[in-house]
């Protein structure tokens, strides 16, 4: 992964953790002022900032299976069909869920 991609992923992970109530090292934030979002809520905020306001990179995605963040220009895959895209990190691309979704997408593409 390039340095820029490493930095994008690292900064996005810090934001993801912060939104879930974990202040970065060196920051003192009163507990009453710390956000405490669920992982899904935190990811929605990051997605919104990245896709609508471009305040964070839009190249970091969240795996639908394990929930880890990954840099989409360096790995992973997105199966985009149906109501929403399905994102998979490299590790989860080896699993049954990815194979099932890929087969569903192929069947959808064949009928289109």
Secondary structure by P-SEA (a helix, b strand, c coil): ccaaaaaaaaaaaaaaaaaaccccccccccccccccccaaaaaaaaaaaacccccccccbbbbcccccccccccbbbbbccccbbbbbcccccccaaaaaaaaaaaaaaaac
